[in-house]
Amino acid sequence: INGENLNPLTRPRISKVLSTGVKCIDAFNTVGQGQKIGIFSGSGVGKSVLLGMVSRHTSADINVIALIGERGKEVREFIEKDLGTEGLKRSIVVVATSDQSALKRMKGAYLAMQIAQELRDKGKNVLFLMDSLTRFAQAGREIGLAAGEPPATRGYPPSVFHRIPKLLEKVGPSQNGSITGIFTVLVEGDDLNEPISDAARSVLDGHVVLSRNLAYQNHYPALDVLGSISRVMKDIGNPDLVDAASKIREIIAEYTDAKDLIAVGAYKAGSNPSVDLAIKLMPDINSFLKQKIDEKWDFESTSGELLKLAGKLP
């Protein structure tokens, strides 16, 4: 089940947009067919719900979902609640729960990827969703330590940092179809520089960071626009949309820098025109970034709303 990786010299470049149906991702972190992207967050910030939204609303032909190292209780919840009947109709789900052996958890991830590769070879545009890459790495740690490997960074043996790119590099476009990969990364202690996050980020083509502070404010999806990036967005996106997203990022950055002063009442209106504009536009920007769980936005509608929002800039 450890299928062969794509030949880097014959692998086509990523050139087409894949709609996720989630506004904040499509607008600010546009995903391409064959891209591999990570969703980074601590526990309880909405990773599984976001995966469920993407699986229901995506423009991909079929989903392959790998639930690796999840609690047994969460598996049925994800399938019935987050994925739902609509998502399940075009999904293949592979499950290896946390109480199963480390070898089963690791093989579960490889099996799901092999299924995705078979479908890609048949000409399908596959969306591969894995929750989570961290549990896959932890299974690798158990196996490595049991085999006598020396513990290195935070107890992870060297083989773990070989297995992560080996799995992720199976994702991509081929001459027949494509696999687009979305992998969740459970960030220990909300530290984005912990070893697995760091190793994954270096191999992925982009990352979506979920913010605990936004989740506390009931702002869902809790996407941190400034902390998230898609490395292929400029290559596949419409230049007008890329420009609009960049301008709105700048507005969010201005507001973030001045947020503490605004909160304590120390900022005086008129002292900085850029901050004044940010204060004026942030309610509209936050409204655009929020989305209900059962709400679907196609890429054209998202693009139109983004350009409309950017049109309010001077």
Summary of the structure (lengths in Angstrom):
residues: 314
radius of gyration: 20.1
end to end distance: 55.4
largest distance: 65.1
contacts: 1050
relative contact order: 0.18
helix: 49%
strand: 15%
